[in-house]
Amino acid sequence: IWDIRLLYGGRHRNHPAITILRGKKVVVEPLGDVQKNGALVDVDGESPGRIPATFEILPGALTLRY
């Protein structure tokens, strides 16, 4: 995504190059050389590292208070 404002504004969903998928476990791997294509990961404004990365839903891992 070249314009980060589209991402944070939610307007990226209509971009022709974006595909939205759902899953309980998502593995993100770079195409080709990791050193050249290891993109940064952004999780709710935090940058924990680069891809490859695995994201998994863990039922019961969070307690939400209303």
CHARMM internal coordinates of N, CA and C (Angstrom, degrees):
IC EDIT
DIST 1 N 1 CA 1.4493
DIST 1 CA 1 C 1.5234
ANGL 1 N 1 CA 1 C 106.50
DIST 1 C 2 N 1.3103
ANGL 1 CA 1 C 2 N 116.12
DIHE 1 N 1 CA 1 C 2 N 120.15
DIST 2 N 2 CA 1.4593
ANGL 1 C 2 N 2 CA 120.87
DIHE 1 CA 1 C 2 N 2 CA -174.72
DIST 2 CA 2 C 1.5206
ANGL 2 N 2 CA 2 C 112.15
DIHE 1 C 2 N 2 CA 2 C -84.40
DIST 2 C 3 N 1.3114
ANGL 2 CA 2 C 3 N 117.65
DIHE 2 N 2 CA 2 C 3 N -27.34
DIST 3 N 3 CA 1.4641
ANGL 2 C 3 N 3 CA 120.46
DIHE 2 CA 2 C 3 N 3 CA -179.83
DIST 3 CA 3 C 1.5253
ANGL 3 N 3 CA 3 C 107.77
DIHE 2 C 3 N 3 CA 3 C -113.98
DIST 3 C 4 N 1.3212
ANGL 3 CA 3 C 4 N 116.98
DIHE 3 N 3 CA 3 C 4 N 99.15
DIST 4 N 4 CA 1.4662
ANGL 3 C 4 N 4 CA 122.16
DIHE 3 CA 3 C 4 N 4 CA -174.88
DIST 4 CA 4 C 1.5175
ANGL 4 N 4 CA 4 C 112.10
DIHE 3 C 4 N 4 CA 4 C -60.04
DIST 4 C 5 N 1.3407
ANGL 4 CA 4 C 5 N 117.22
DIHE 4 N 4 CA 4 C 5 N -23.85
DIST 5 N 5 CA 1.4648
ANGL 4 C 5 N 5 CA 119.91
DIHE 4 CA 4 C 5 N 5 CA 178.14
DIST 5 CA 5 C 1.5248
ANGL 5 N 5 CA 5 C 110.99
DIHE 4 C 5 N 5 CA 5 C -63.04
DIST 5 C 6 N 1.3449
ANGL 5 CA 5 C 6 N 116.94
DIHE 5 N 5 CA 5 C 6 N -31.20
DIST 6 N 6 CA 1.4656
ANGL 5 C 6 N 6 CA 119.89
DIHE 5 CA 5 C 6 N 6 CA 176.55
DIST 6 CA 6 C 1.5220
ANGL 6 N 6 CA 6 C 110.47
DIHE 5 C 6 N 6 CA 6 C -64.15
DIST 6 C 7 N 1.3282
ANGL 6 CA 6 C 7 N 116.28
DIHE 6 N 6 CA 6 C 7 N -41.00
DIST 7 N 7 CA 1.4603
ANGL 6 C 7 N 7 CA 120.96
DIHE 6 CA 6 C 7 N 7 CA -178.72
DIST 7 CA 7 C 1.5175
ANGL 7 N 7 CA 7 C 111.39
DIHE 6 C 7 N 7 CA 7 C -65.27
DIST 7 C 8 N 1.3199
ANGL 7 CA 7 C 8 N 117.18
DIHE 7 N 7 CA 7 C 8 N -52.63
DIST 8 N 8 CA 1.4578
ANGL 7 C 8 N 8 CA 120.18
DIHE 7 CA 7 C 8 N 8 CA -176.75
DIST 8 CA 8 C 1.5169
ANGL 8 N 8 CA 8 C 112.68
DIHE 7 C 8 N 8 CA 8 C -71.19
DIST 8 C 9 N 1.3248
ANGL 8 CA 8 C 9 N 117.46
DIHE 8 N 8 CA 8 C 9 N -21.76
DIST 9 N 9 CA 1.4646
ANGL 8 C 9 N 9 CA 121.06
DIHE 8 CA 8 C 9 N 9 CA 177.36
DIST 9 CA 9 C 1.5185
ANGL 9 N 9 CA 9 C 112.65
DIHE 8 C 9 N 9 CA 9 C -88.28
DIST 9 C 10 N 1.3521
ANGL 9 CA 9 C 10 N 116.95
DIHE 9 N 9 CA 9 C 10 N -5.28
DIST 10 N 10 CA 1.4572
ANGL 9 C 10 N 10 CA 120.86
DIHE 9 CA 9 C 10 N 10 CA 179.73
DIST 10 CA 10 C 1.5188
ANGL 10 N 10 CA 10 C 113.86
DIHE 9 C 10 N 10 CA 10 C 79.35
DIST 10 C 11 N 1.3320
ANGL 10 CA 10 C 11 N 117.38
DIHE 10 N 10 CA 10 C 11 N 4.74
DIST 11 N 11 CA 1.4616
ANGL 10 C 11 N 11 CA 120.22
DIHE 10 CA 10 C 11 N 11 CA -176.72
DIST 11 CA 11 C 1.5243
ANGL 11 N 11 CA 11 C 112.55
DIHE 10 C 11 N 11 CA 11 C -84.87
DIST 11 C 12 N 1.3252
ANGL 11 CA 11 C 12 N 118.40
DIHE 11 N 11 CA 11 C 12 N -3.15
DIST 12 N 12 CA 1.4617
ANGL 11 C 12 N 12 CA 121.71
DIHE 11 CA 11 C 12 N 12 CA 179.13
DIST 12 CA 12 C 1.5189
ANGL 12 N 12 CA 12 C 112.24
DIHE 11 C 12 N 12 CA 12 C -70.50
DIST 12 C 13 N 1.3273
ANGL 12 CA 12 C 13 N 117.67
DIHE 12 N 12 CA 12 C 13 N -19.50
DIST 13 N 13 CA 1.4647
ANGL 12 C 13 N 13 CA 121.57
DIHE 12 CA 12 C 13 N 13 CA -174.61
DIST 13 CA 13 C 1.5180
ANGL 13 N 13 CA 13 C 112.95
DIHE 12 C 13 N 13 CA 13 C -62.23
DIST 13 C 14 N 1.3189
ANGL 13 CA 13 C 14 N 118.47
DIHE 13 N 13 CA 13 C 14 N -25.15
DIST 14 N 14 CA 1.4579
ANGL 13 C 14 N 14 CA 121.74
DIHE 13 CA 13 C 14 N 14 CA -179.34
DIST 14 CA 14 C 1.5213
ANGL 14 N 14 CA 14 C 113.52
DIHE 13 C 14 N 14 CA 14 C -95.60
DIST 14 C 15 N 1.3193
ANGL 14 CA 14 C 15 N 117.30
DIHE 14 N 14 CA 14 C 15 N 2.47
DIST 15 N 15 CA 1.4631
ANGL 14 C 15 N 15 CA 120.78
DIHE 14 CA 14 C 15 N 15 CA -179.54
DIST 15 CA 15 C 1.5296
ANGL 15 N 15 CA 15 C 108.97
DIHE 14 C 15 N 15 CA 15 C -71.63
DIST 15 C 16 N 1.3429
ANGL 15 CA 15 C 16 N 118.88
DIHE 15 N 15 CA 15 C 16 N 136.72
DIST 16 N 16 CA 1.4662
ANGL 15 C 16 N 16 CA 121.22
DIHE 15 CA 15 C 16 N 16 CA -176.79
DIST 16 CA 16 C 1.5299
ANGL 16 N 16 CA 16 C 114.55
DIHE 15 C 16 N 16 CA 16 C -63.65
DIST 16 C 17 N 1.3241
ANGL 16 CA 16 C 17 N 118.70
DIHE 16 N 16 CA 16 C 17 N -20.68
DIST 17 N 17 CA 1.4639
ANGL 16 C 17 N 17 CA 121.27
DIHE 16 CA 16 C 17 N 17 CA -179.60
DIST 17 CA 17 C 1.5251
ANGL 17 N 17 CA 17 C 112.79
DIHE 16 C 17 N 17 CA 17 C -91.69
DIST 17 C 18 N 1.3320
ANGL 17 CA 17 C 18 N 118.30
DIHE 17 N 17 CA 17 C 18 N 1.84
DIST 18 N 18 CA 1.4634
ANGL 17 C 18 N 18 CA 122.54
DIHE 17 CA 17 C 18 N 18 CA -177.43
DIST 18 CA 18 C 1.5244
ANGL 18 N 18 CA 18 C 110.09
DIHE 17 C 18 N 18 CA 18 C -103.18
DIST 18 C 19 N 1.3247
ANGL 18 CA 18 C 19 N 115.80
DIHE 18 N 18 CA 18 C 19 N 131.01
DIST 19 N 19 CA 1.4615
ANGL 18 C 19 N 19 CA 122.56
DIHE 18 CA 18 C 19 N 19 CA 173.24
DIST 19 CA 19 C 1.5191
ANGL 19 N 19 CA 19 C 107.03
DIHE 18 C 19 N 19 CA 19 C -119.40
DIST 19 C 20 N 1.3182
ANGL 19 CA 19 C 20 N 117.15
DIHE 19 N 19 CA 19 C 20 N 128.42
DIST 20 N 20 CA 1.4617
ANGL 19 C 20 N 20 CA 121.53
DIHE 19 CA 19 C 20 N 20 CA 179.74
DIST 20 CA 20 C 1.5191
ANGL 20 N 20 CA 20 C 108.72
DIHE 19 C 20 N 20 CA 20 C -104.76
DIST 20 C 21 N 1.3257
ANGL 20 CA 20 C 21 N 115.82
DIHE 20 N 20 CA 20 C 21 N 124.25
DIST 21 N 21 CA 1.4597
ANGL 20 C 21 N 21 CA 123.05
DIHE 20 CA 20 C 21 N 21 CA 179.42
DIST 21 CA 21 C 1.5203
ANGL 21 N 21 CA 21 C 108.52
DIHE 20 C 21 N 21 CA 21 C -125.06
DIST 21 C 22 N 1.3226
ANGL 21 CA 21 C 22 N 116.04
DIHE 21 N 21 CA 21 C 22 N 158.57
DIST 22 N 22 CA 1.4673
ANGL 21 C 22 N 22 CA 120.96
DIHE 21 CA 21 C 22 N 22 CA 176.21
DIST 22 CA 22 C 1.5209
ANGL 22 N 22 CA 22 C 108.93
DIHE 21 C 22 N 22 CA 22 C -121.67
DIST 22 C 23 N 1.3191
ANGL 22 CA 22 C 23 N 115.62
DIHE 22 N 22 CA 22 C 23 N 149.79
DIST 23 N 23 CA 1.4533
ANGL 22 C 23 N 23 CA 119.13
DIHE 22 CA 22 C 23 N 23 CA 178.55
DIST 23 CA 23 C 1.5134
ANGL 23 N 23 CA 23 C 110.89
DIHE 22 C 23 N 23 CA 23 C -171.80
DIST 23 C 24 N 1.3213
ANGL 23 CA 23 C 24 N 115.87
DIHE 23 N 23 CA 23 C 24 N 162.86
DIST 24 N 24 CA 1.4632
ANGL 23 C 24 N 24 CA 121.17
DIHE 23 CA 23 C 24 N 24 CA 176.77
DIST 24 CA 24 C 1.5217
ANGL 24 N 24 CA 24 C 111.00
DIHE 23 C 24 N 24 CA 24 C -86.41
DIST 24 C 25 N 1.3362
ANGL 24 CA 24 C 25 N 115.97
DIHE 24 N 24 CA 24 C 25 N -22.73
DIST 25 N 25 CA 1.4585
ANGL 24 C 25 N 25 CA 120.99
DIHE 24 CA 24 C 25 N 25 CA 177.50
DIST 25 CA 25 C 1.5238
ANGL 25 N 25 CA 25 C 107.69
DIHE 24 C 25 N 25 CA 25 C -142.30
DIST 25 C 26 N 1.3284
ANGL 25 CA 25 C 26 N 115.79
DIHE 25 N 25 CA 25 C 26 N 128.96
DIST 26 N 26 CA 1.4586
ANGL 25 C 26 N 26 CA 121.46
DIHE 25 CA 25 C 26 N 26 CA -179.21
DIST 26 CA 26 C 1.5227
ANGL 26 N 26 CA 26 C 108.12
DIHE 25 C 26 N 26 CA 26 C -126.30
DIST 26 C 27 N 1.3227
ANGL 26 CA 26 C 27 N 116.06
DIHE 26 N 26 CA 26 C 27 N 127.01
DIST 27 N 27 CA 1.4570
ANGL 26 C 27 N 27 CA 121.99
DIHE 26 CA 26 C 27 N 27 CA 176.57
DIST 27 CA 27 C 1.5247
ANGL 27 N 27 CA 27 C 106.95
DIHE 26 C 27 N 27 CA 27 C -111.27
DIST 27 C 28 N 1.3294
ANGL 27 CA 27 C 28 N 116.47
DIHE 27 N 27 CA 27 C 28 N 123.34
DIST 28 N 28 CA 1.4637
ANGL 27 C 28 N 28 CA 121.94
DIHE 27 CA 27 C 28 N 28 CA -178.78
DIST 28 CA 28 C 1.5233
ANGL 28 N 28 CA 28 C 107.85
DIHE 27 C 28 N 28 CA 28 C -110.62
DIST 28 C 29 N 1.3316
ANGL 28 CA 28 C 29 N 115.60
DIHE 28 N 28 CA 28 C 29 N 120.86
DIST 29 N 29 CA 1.4591
ANGL 28 C 29 N 29 CA 121.00
DIHE 28 CA 28 C 29 N 29 CA -179.43
DIST 29 CA 29 C 1.5203
ANGL 29 N 29 CA 29 C 109.40
DIHE 28 C 29 N 29 CA 29 C -126.87
DIST 29 C 30 N 1.3296
ANGL 29 CA 29 C 30 N 117.35
DIHE 29 N 29 CA 29 C 30 N 144.63
DIST 30 N 30 CA 1.4659
ANGL 29 C 30 N 30 CA 119.60
DIHE 29 CA 29 C 30 N 30 CA 178.85
DIST 30 CA 30 C 1.5233
ANGL 30 N 30 CA 30 C 110.81
DIHE 29 C 30 N 30 CA 30 C -75.07
DIST 30 C 31 N 1.3187
ANGL 30 CA 30 C 31 N 115.64
DIHE 30 N 30 CA 30 C 31 N 154.64
DIST 31 N 31 CA 1.4524
ANGL 30 C 31 N 31 CA 121.01
DIHE 30 CA 30 C 31 N 31 CA 172.89
DIST 31 CA 31 C 1.5181
ANGL 31 N 31 CA 31 C 107.94
DIHE 30 C 31 N 31 CA 31 C -83.80
DIST 31 C 32 N 1.3200
ANGL 31 CA 31 C 32 N 116.87
DIHE 31 N 31 CA 31 C 32 N 124.68
DIST 32 N 32 CA 1.4582
ANGL 31 C 32 N 32 CA 120.01
DIHE 31 CA 31 C 32 N 32 CA 177.62
DIST 32 CA 32 C 1.5150
ANGL 32 N 32 CA 32 C 113.22
DIHE 31 C 32 N 32 CA 32 C 78.09
DIST 32 C 33 N 1.3184
ANGL 32 CA 32 C 33 N 115.90
DIHE 32 N 32 CA 32 C 33 N -139.00
DIST 33 N 33 CA 1.4614
ANGL 32 C 33 N 33 CA 124.63
DIHE 32 CA 32 C 33 N 33 CA -173.63
DIST 33 CA 33 C 1.5313
ANGL 33 N 33 CA 33 C 111.98
DIHE 32 C 33 N 33 CA 33 C -70.33
DIST 33 C 34 N 1.3292
ANGL 33 CA 33 C 34 N 116.18
DIHE 33 N 33 CA 33 C 34 N 121.12
DIST 34 N 34 CA 1.4672
ANGL 33 C 34 N 34 CA 121.56
DIHE 33 CA 33 C 34 N 34 CA 179.89
DIST 34 CA 34 C 1.5293
ANGL 34 N 34 CA 34 C 110.73
DIHE 33 C 34 N 34 CA 34 C -61.57
DIST 34 C 35 N 1.3218
ANGL 34 CA 34 C 35 N 117.69
DIHE 34 N 34 CA 34 C 35 N -37.40
DIST 35 N 35 CA 1.4665
ANGL 34 C 35 N 35 CA 120.67
DIHE 34 CA 34 C 35 N 35 CA -178.50
DIST 35 CA 35 C 1.5273
ANGL 35 N 35 CA 35 C 111.78
DIHE 34 C 35 N 35 CA 35 C -63.60
DIST 35 C 36 N 1.3330
ANGL 35 CA 35 C 36 N 117.27
DIHE 35 N 35 CA 35 C 36 N -33.35
DIST 36 N 36 CA 1.4645
ANGL 35 C 36 N 36 CA 121.20
DIHE 35 CA 35 C 36 N 36 CA -179.13
DIST 36 CA 36 C 1.5214
ANGL 36 N 36 CA 36 C 112.09
DIHE 35 C 36 N 36 CA 36 C -91.37
DIST 36 C 37 N 1.3336
ANGL 36 CA 36 C 37 N 117.54
DIHE 36 N 36 CA 36 C 37 N -30.19
DIST 37 N 37 CA 1.4611
ANGL 36 C 37 N 37 CA 121.44
DIHE 36 CA 36 C 37 N 37 CA -171.25
DIST 37 CA 37 C 1.5211
ANGL 37 N 37 CA 37 C 114.04
DIHE 36 C 37 N 37 CA 37 C -117.43
DIST 37 C 38 N 1.3252
ANGL 37 CA 37 C 38 N 118.53
DIHE 37 N 37 CA 37 C 38 N 14.70
DIST 38 N 38 CA 1.4617
ANGL 37 C 38 N 38 CA 121.94
DIHE 37 CA 37 C 38 N 38 CA -179.77
DIST 38 CA 38 C 1.5226
ANGL 38 N 38 CA 38 C 111.24
DIHE 37 C 38 N 38 CA 38 C -79.68
DIST 38 C 39 N 1.3172
ANGL 38 CA 38 C 39 N 116.83
DIHE 38 N 38 CA 38 C 39 N 83.18
DIST 39 N 39 CA 1.4657
ANGL 38 C 39 N 39 CA 122.09
DIHE 38 CA 38 C 39 N 39 CA -175.92
DIST 39 CA 39 C 1.5265
ANGL 39 N 39 CA 39 C 111.47
DIHE 38 C 39 N 39 CA 39 C -67.03
DIST 39 C 40 N 1.3202
ANGL 39 CA 39 C 40 N 115.79
DIHE 39 N 39 CA 39 C 40 N 153.39
DIST 40 N 40 CA 1.4617
ANGL 39 C 40 N 40 CA 121.36
DIHE 39 CA 39 C 40 N 40 CA 176.60
DIST 40 CA 40 C 1.5262
ANGL 40 N 40 CA 40 C 110.65
DIHE 39 C 40 N 40 CA 40 C -69.82
DIST 40 C 41 N 1.3203
ANGL 40 CA 40 C 41 N 116.30
DIHE 40 N 40 CA 40 C 41 N 145.29
DIST 41 N 41 CA 1.4615
ANGL 40 C 41 N 41 CA 122.98
DIHE 40 CA 40 C 41 N 41 CA 175.96
DIST 41 CA 41 C 1.5281
ANGL 41 N 41 CA 41 C 107.56
DIHE 40 C 41 N 41 CA 41 C -98.64
DIST 41 C 42 N 1.3253
ANGL 41 CA 41 C 42 N 116.83
DIHE 41 N 41 CA 41 C 42 N 136.23
DIST 42 N 42 CA 1.4673
ANGL 41 C 42 N 42 CA 122.27
DIHE 41 CA 41 C 42 N 42 CA 176.18
DIST 42 CA 42 C 1.5171
ANGL 42 N 42 CA 42 C 107.34
DIHE 41 C 42 N 42 CA 42 C -123.02
DIST 42 C 43 N 1.3299
ANGL 42 CA 42 C 43 N 116.70
DIHE 42 N 42 CA 42 C 43 N 117.65
DIST 43 N 43 CA 1.4620
ANGL 42 C 43 N 43 CA 121.78
DIHE 42 CA 42 C 43 N 43 CA -179.89
DIST 43 CA 43 C 1.5224
ANGL 43 N 43 CA 43 C 107.79
DIHE 42 C 43 N 43 CA 43 C -119.73
DIST 43 C 44 N 1.3063
ANGL 43 CA 43 C 44 N 116.04
DIHE 43 N 43 CA 43 C 44 N 102.05
DIST 44 N 44 CA 1.4660
ANGL 43 C 44 N 44 CA 122.25
DIHE 43 CA 43 C 44 N 44 CA 178.66
DIST 44 CA 44 C 1.5272
ANGL 44 N 44 CA 44 C 112.22
DIHE 43 C 44 N 44 CA 44 C 51.52
DIST 44 C 45 N 1.3328
ANGL 44 CA 44 C 45 N 115.81
DIHE 44 N 44 CA 44 C 45 N 43.93
DIST 45 N 45 CA 1.4576
ANGL 44 C 45 N 45 CA 120.53
DIHE 44 CA 44 C 45 N 45 CA 178.22
DIST 45 CA 45 C 1.5141
ANGL 45 N 45 CA 45 C 115.25
DIHE 44 C 45 N 45 CA 45 C 88.69
DIST 45 C 46 N 1.3149
ANGL 45 CA 45 C 46 N 117.42
DIHE 45 N 45 CA 45 C 46 N -8.16
DIST 46 N 46 CA 1.4651
ANGL 45 C 46 N 46 CA 121.76
DIHE 45 CA 45 C 46 N 46 CA 177.73
DIST 46 CA 46 C 1.5254
ANGL 46 N 46 CA 46 C 108.65
DIHE 45 C 46 N 46 CA 46 C -99.77
DIST 46 C 47 N 1.3277
ANGL 46 CA 46 C 47 N 117.00
DIHE 46 N 46 CA 46 C 47 N 150.30
DIST 47 N 47 CA 1.4572
ANGL 46 C 47 N 47 CA 121.58
DIHE 46 CA 46 C 47 N 47 CA 178.75
DIST 47 CA 47 C 1.5275
ANGL 47 N 47 CA 47 C 109.30
DIHE 46 C 47 N 47 CA 47 C -119.61
DIST 47 C 48 N 1.3525
ANGL 47 CA 47 C 48 N 116.98
DIHE 47 N 47 CA 47 C 48 N 89.43
DIST 48 N 48 CA 1.4641
ANGL 47 C 48 N 48 CA 120.05
DIHE 47 CA 47 C 48 N 48 CA -176.42
DIST 48 CA 48 C 1.5258
ANGL 48 N 48 CA 48 C 114.70
DIHE 47 C 48 N 48 CA 48 C -78.21
DIST 48 C 49 N 1.3202
ANGL 48 CA 48 C 49 N 118.60
DIHE 48 N 48 CA 48 C 49 N -6.19
DIST 49 N 49 CA 1.4593
ANGL 48 C 49 N 49 CA 120.03
DIHE 48 CA 48 C 49 N 49 CA 179.47
DIST 49 CA 49 C 1.5133
ANGL 49 N 49 CA 49 C 112.56
DIHE 48 C 49 N 49 CA 49 C 153.71
DIST 49 C 50 N 1.3286
ANGL 49 CA 49 C 50 N 115.15
DIHE 49 N 49 CA 49 C 50 N -150.84
DIST 50 N 50 CA 1.4649
ANGL 49 C 50 N 50 CA 122.39
DIHE 49 CA 49 C 50 N 50 CA -177.78
DIST 50 CA 50 C 1.5214
ANGL 50 N 50 CA 50 C 110.37
DIHE 49 C 50 N 50 CA 50 C -123.63
DIST 50 C 51 N 1.3392
ANGL 50 CA 50 C 51 N 115.50
DIHE 50 N 50 CA 50 C 51 N 163.37
DIST 51 N 51 CA 1.4511
ANGL 50 C 51 N 51 CA 118.66
DIHE 50 CA 50 C 51 N 51 CA 173.67
DIST 51 CA 51 C 1.5234
ANGL 51 N 51 CA 51 C 107.50
DIHE 50 C 51 N 51 CA 51 C -75.86
DIST 51 C 52 N 1.3267
ANGL 51 CA 51 C 52 N 117.94
DIHE 51 N 51 CA 51 C 52 N 151.25
DIST 52 N 52 CA 1.4576
ANGL 51 C 52 N 52 CA 128.88
DIHE 51 CA 51 C 52 N 52 CA 13.02
DIST 52 CA 52 C 1.5281
ANGL 52 N 52 CA 52 C 112.15
DIHE 51 C 52 N 52 CA 52 C -71.58
DIST 52 C 53 N 1.3343
ANGL 52 CA 52 C 53 N 114.69
DIHE 52 N 52 CA 52 C 53 N 147.88
DIST 53 N 53 CA 1.4645
ANGL 52 C 53 N 53 CA 121.41
DIHE 52 CA 52 C 53 N 53 CA -179.59
DIST 53 CA 53 C 1.5223
ANGL 53 N 53 CA 53 C 109.58
DIHE 52 C 53 N 53 CA 53 C -149.63
DIST 53 C 54 N 1.3283
ANGL 53 CA 53 C 54 N 116.14
DIHE 53 N 53 CA 53 C 54 N 150.70
DIST 54 N 54 CA 1.4624
ANGL 53 C 54 N 54 CA 122.35
DIHE 53 CA 53 C 54 N 54 CA 176.51
DIST 54 CA 54 C 1.5166
ANGL 54 N 54 CA 54 C 108.32
DIHE 53 C 54 N 54 CA 54 C -122.07
DIST 54 C 55 N 1.3320
ANGL 54 CA 54 C 55 N 115.94
DIHE 54 N 54 CA 54 C 55 N 132.73
DIST 55 N 55 CA 1.4592
ANGL 54 C 55 N 55 CA 123.02
DIHE 54 CA 54 C 55 N 55 CA 178.13
DIST 55 CA 55 C 1.5166
ANGL 55 N 55 CA 55 C 107.17
DIHE 54 C 55 N 55 CA 55 C -120.79
DIST 55 C 56 N 1.3304
ANGL 55 CA 55 C 56 N 116.63
DIHE 55 N 55 CA 55 C 56 N 131.43
DIST 56 N 56 CA 1.4643
ANGL 55 C 56 N 56 CA 120.19
DIHE 55 CA 55 C 56 N 56 CA -175.66
DIST 56 CA 56 C 1.5258
ANGL 56 N 56 CA 56 C 110.57
DIHE 55 C 56 N 56 CA 56 C -138.87
DIST 56 C 57 N 1.3267
ANGL 56 CA 56 C 57 N 115.73
DIHE 56 N 56 CA 56 C 57 N 138.57
DIST 57 N 57 CA 1.4583
ANGL 56 C 57 N 57 CA 122.18
DIHE 56 CA 56 C 57 N 57 CA 174.62
DIST 57 CA 57 C 1.5249
ANGL 57 N 57 CA 57 C 107.49
DIHE 56 C 57 N 57 CA 57 C -81.31
DIST 57 C 58 N 1.3182
ANGL 57 CA 57 C 58 N 117.41
DIHE 57 N 57 CA 57 C 58 N 126.24
DIST 58 N 58 CA 1.4604
ANGL 57 C 58 N 58 CA 122.22
DIHE 57 CA 57 C 58 N 58 CA 179.24
DIST 58 CA 58 C 1.5244
ANGL 58 N 58 CA 58 C 108.35
DIHE 57 C 58 N 58 CA 58 C -115.44
DIST 58 C 59 N 1.3385
ANGL 58 CA 58 C 59 N 117.34
DIHE 58 N 58 CA 58 C 59 N 99.61
DIST 59 N 59 CA 1.4709
ANGL 58 C 59 N 59 CA 120.36
DIHE 58 CA 58 C 59 N 59 CA -178.60
DIST 59 CA 59 C 1.5279
ANGL 59 N 59 CA 59 C 111.52
DIHE 58 C 59 N 59 CA 59 C -56.17
DIST 59 C 60 N 1.3245
ANGL 59 CA 59 C 60 N 116.26
DIHE 59 N 59 CA 59 C 60 N 132.65
DIST 60 N 60 CA 1.4562
ANGL 59 C 60 N 60 CA 121.56
DIHE 59 CA 59 C 60 N 60 CA 177.99
DIST 60 CA 60 C 1.5200
ANGL 60 N 60 CA 60 C 114.72
DIHE 59 C 60 N 60 CA 60 C 79.93
DIST 60 C 61 N 1.3366
ANGL 60 CA 60 C 61 N 118.33
DIHE 60 N 60 CA 60 C 61 N 3.05
DIST 61 N 61 CA 1.4651
ANGL 60 C 61 N 61 CA 120.81
DIHE 60 CA 60 C 61 N 61 CA -176.93
DIST 61 CA 61 C 1.5248
ANGL 61 N 61 CA 61 C 112.73
DIHE 60 C 61 N 61 CA 61 C -74.87
DIST 61 C 62 N 1.3261
ANGL 61 CA 61 C 62 N 117.92
DIHE 61 N 61 CA 61 C 62 N -22.53
DIST 62 N 62 CA 1.4621
ANGL 61 C 62 N 62 CA 121.98
DIHE 61 CA 61 C 62 N 62 CA -179.98
DIST 62 CA 62 C 1.5162
ANGL 62 N 62 CA 62 C 110.52
DIHE 61 C 62 N 62 CA 62 C -120.53
DIST 62 C 63 N 1.3129
ANGL 62 CA 62 C 63 N 115.55
DIHE 62 N 62 CA 62 C 63 N 143.80
DIST 63 N 63 CA 1.4590
ANGL 62 C 63 N 63 CA 120.59
DIHE 62 CA 62 C 63 N 63 CA 172.08
DIST 63 CA 63 C 1.5215
ANGL 63 N 63 CA 63 C 107.43
DIHE 62 C 63 N 63 CA 63 C -107.64
DIST 63 C 64 N 1.3167
ANGL 63 CA 63 C 64 N 116.66
DIHE 63 N 63 CA 63 C 64 N 120.74
DIST 64 N 64 CA 1.4612
ANGL 63 C 64 N 64 CA 121.47
DIHE 63 CA 63 C 64 N 64 CA -179.73
DIST 64 CA 64 C 1.5129
ANGL 64 N 64 CA 64 C 109.49
DIHE 63 C 64 N 64 CA 64 C -101.97
DIST 64 C 65 N 1.3102
ANGL 64 CA 64 C 65 N 116.22
DIHE 64 N 64 CA 64 C 65 N 134.65
DIST 65 N 65 CA 1.4656
ANGL 64 C 65 N 65 CA 121.34
DIHE 64 CA 64 C 65 N 65 CA 177.79
DIST 65 CA 65 C 1.5131
ANGL 65 N 65 CA 65 C 108.69
DIHE 64 C 65 N 65 CA 65 C -112.70
DIST 65 C 66 N 1.3159
ANGL 65 CA 65 C 66 N 115.40
DIHE 65 N 65 CA 65 C 66 N 137.34
DIST 66 N 66 CA 1.4695
ANGL 65 C 66 N 66 CA 120.63
DIHE 65 CA 65 C 66 N 66 CA -178.65
DIST 66 CA 66 C 1.4961
ANGL 66 N 66 CA 66 C 110.56
DIHE 65 C 66 N 66 CA 66 C -100.15
END
COOR INIT
IC SEED 1 N 1 CA 1 C
IC BUILD
